[in-house]
Amino acid sequence: MKAYEISKFGIDNLTKTEIPEPKAGKGEVLIKIKAVSLNYRDLMVVSGTYNPRMKLPAIPFSDAAGEIVEIGEGVKKWKVGDRVMPIFVQRWYDGRLNDEIRRTALGAGSDWNGVLREYAAFSEESIVRSPEYLSFEAAATLPCAALTAWNALVESGKLRAGETVLTLGSGGVSTFAIRIAKMLGARVIATTGTGEKAERLRLLGADEVINYRENPDWDELVLKLTGKRGVDHVVEVGGAGTLPRSARSVTVGGHIALIGALSGGEGLNPVGVFMKAARLQGIFVGSRRMLEDMNRAFEFHRIQPVIDRVFSFDEAKEALQYLESGKHFGKIVIRVD
């Protein structure tokens, strides 16, 4: 079967190769992968910044959707033809995350090879059913980006109708956060760097949009828009470069979901956080139970992921380069033909 491997770091070193097709072992199912979606983590993995000591060679990428084509001995929950998605952290079914479980995340080393391949075998406990109304391409965007936004706002944030959410940028997590926040009756303030993306964020549901290039002190504008109160939740994907302004934007007793590290910077003075009694919570995607809960909500509300471009399997390098450019709006997907 066809697969992509990293034998040394760098997008140009991502190599398409032929490897043996796996079989479904005891308690496993074999999935024909139909689509794969990209996350910023995948770019970090391929470039070597995620873990410079990662075991190589390895198959990258964590998010996929496909169809079961073979059932292993003892499997009771699934049948051939079921449309499914592997979960991001393969052994996080429910409850509290620990270090042992965290290490079972897909796509960051040869111990838990990723999904940029035609077939993959998974434990029957480590997959969930894809929402029936979504295409394979759309379903492939859910296990990491959508679930991260869901965890940030619903599980960790306990978001309530009428609260205000601040999102940063227009990548996968941020666009899903807008969808989820509006689904739950929240007000959304979004930031972006271009007028074109600002208009698209408004069409997506953002109530107010701040162009951070025109307003570099965007936290001051957030406070103005909220009557100096601040927002209840920040979906913080920027990291050190944006975290100080996010902390100034949050209200007393508010919640900052710390997700990404897209921008460099000097870091955060913690005084502003504890003086506001704000909660800074790291988000590491989510569990199987969270994904199943989210999928039920998405099915009821018919939530549609925002997909910017779909690349062919042969264009995996180009897809990563497009992600690296930062020009995308929403998700980037690779169709596995």
C-alpha positions, -999 to 999 in steps of 0.1 A, spaced: 0 0 0 10 36 -4 21 56 26 42 87 35 71 84 59 95 108 76 131 93 76 146 127 83 129 160 92 117 186 67 88 189 43 110 181 13 121 149 30 85 136 33 87 104 12 59 85 -5 67 48 -3 52 13 -5 48 -7 27 29 -39 35 -8 -36 40 -17 -43 77 -41 -69 88 -68 -66 115 -55 -84 146 -75 -97 176 -98 -69 188 -89 -47 158 -105 -33 127 -88 -25 94 -97 9 79 -95 20 43 -85 56 49 -105 79 26 -94 114 38 -68 130 61 -68 165 75 -39 186 85 -32 203 119 -3 226 128 11 198 150 16 178 118 38 206 104 58 206 136 62 168 135 74 168 99 98 198 104 112 183 136 102 210 160 75 189 178 100 164 190 136 165 176 142 131 192 112 114 176 117 78 165 122 76 127 111 64 102 75 73 111 42 79 93 29 114 102 -6 130 106 -33 122 132 -67 129 117 -85 107 93 -119 92 83 -125 60 64 -144 28 61 -139 -5 79 -129 -32 54 -119 -61 77 -128 -72 112 -104 -89 136 -111 -118 159 -135 -109 188 -147 -76 175 -183 -70 184 -189 -33 181 -182 -28 144 -189 -44 110 -174 -41 75 -187 -9 58 -190 12 89 -177 48 84 -154 57 113 -126 79 126 -97 70 148 -94 90 180 -64 113 184 -52 98 217 -57 61 211 -60 50 247 -79 81 261 -114 68 264 -127 89 292 -117 104 326 -85 122 334 -55 123 310 -22 109 323 13 107 309 10 70 298 -22 77 279 -9 110 265 19 91 248 -6 71 227 -14 101 205 -12 93 168 13 107 142 42 117 164 66 88 161 69 51 151 54 38 183 20 53 172 23 57 135 -1 82 119 -27 81 91 -10 94 60 -15 60 43 -41 39 25 -49 14 53 -44 13 90 -55 -11 118 -69 2 151 -83 -13 183 -120 -14 181 -120 8 213 -100 35 196 -124 46 168 -157 64 167 -185 64 142 -184 93 117 -215 116 116 -236 102 87 -244 136 72 -207 144 66 -184 134 38 -152 116 45 -133 149 39 -155 167 64 -154 140 90 -116 139 88 -114 174 103 -132 164 135 -109 143 157 -83 170 166 -93 205 156 -130 203 163 -126 182 195 -99 207 207 -124 236 203 -151 215 219 -130 206 249 -118 242 253 -153 257 254 -176 229 265 -156 205 287 -130 228 302 -149 261 297 -184 251 307 -196 277 282 -231 292 288 -254 310 265 -249 348 267 -212 345 275 -185 361 253 -158 341 235 -126 355 220 -110 335 191 -77 342 175 -71 338 138 -89 316 112 -74 282 114 -92 249 121 -96 252 159 -107 289 157 -133 283 130 -147 253 149 -147 274 181 -169 300 164 -193 274 152 -195 258 186 -199 291 205 -227 303 182 -244 269 185 -245 274 223 -257 309 221 -225 328 229 -212 361 216 -180 358 196 -152 384 191 -126 372 165 -92 385 155 -76 381 121 -49 399 100 -67 406 67 -99 423 56 -109 393 34 -107 369 63 -125 393 86 -155 393 63 -154 355 61 -153 353 99 -184 375 101 -202 352 76 -192 322 98 -209 338 128 -185 361 146 -203 391 160 -173 414 160 -140 410 142 -107 429 150 -80 432 124 -49 429 145 -27 444 118 -48 476 119 -52 474 157 -20 459 172 -32 467 207 -62 445 200 -68 437 236 -77 473 242 -104 470 216 -117 438 231 -121 456 264 -139 485 247 -163 461 229 -171 444 262 -176 477 282 -142 472 299 -155 439 314 -135 415 292 -144 382 277 -155 350 295 -134 327 274 -103 330 252 -95 302 227 -57 309 228 -39 294 198 -11 319 194 10 310 224 37 333 239 32 360 212 -5 365 220 -10 352 255 -2 385 273 -29 403 253 -53 374 258 -47 377 296 -56 414 294 -87 406 274 -102 381 298 -127 391 325 -123 385 363 -129 348 369 -126 341 332 -111 312 313 -82 310 289 -79 277 270 -42 274 260 -40 254 228 -13 264 204 21 280 199 17 297 165 36 329 174 68 336 192 71 361 221 85 368 255 58 351 275 34 360 302 37 380 334 15 359 357 4 389 378 -25 398 355 -38 363 356 -39 358 393 -51 394 400 -81 385 378 -85 350 393 -85 338 357 -81 301 349 -54 292 324 -61 256 311 -39 236 287 -60 216 262 -46 184 247 -74 176 223 -98 153 241 -111 118 249 -132 93 230 -162 102 252 -158 139 244 -156 132 207 -188 111 208 -206 138 227 -194 164 202 -205 143 172 -240 140 187 -242 177 191 -229 183 156 -253 158 141 -283 175 158 -272 210 146 -258 198 113 -225 217 119 -204 219 87 -166 221 90 -149 249 71 -126 233 45 -103 256 26 -87 232 1 -87 195 -7 -54 181 -20 -47 148 -37 -27 121 -20 2 129 -43 1 165 -32 9 159 5 40 181 4 20 209 -12 -7 206 14 19 210 42 35 240 24 1 256 21 -5 251 58 29 266 65 21 297 44 -8 306 68 -30 316 39 -57 290 47 -91 297 62 -103 267 82 -91 232 74 -69 216 48 -77 181 37 -59 154 17 -81 129 -2 -67 94 -1 -76 79 -35 
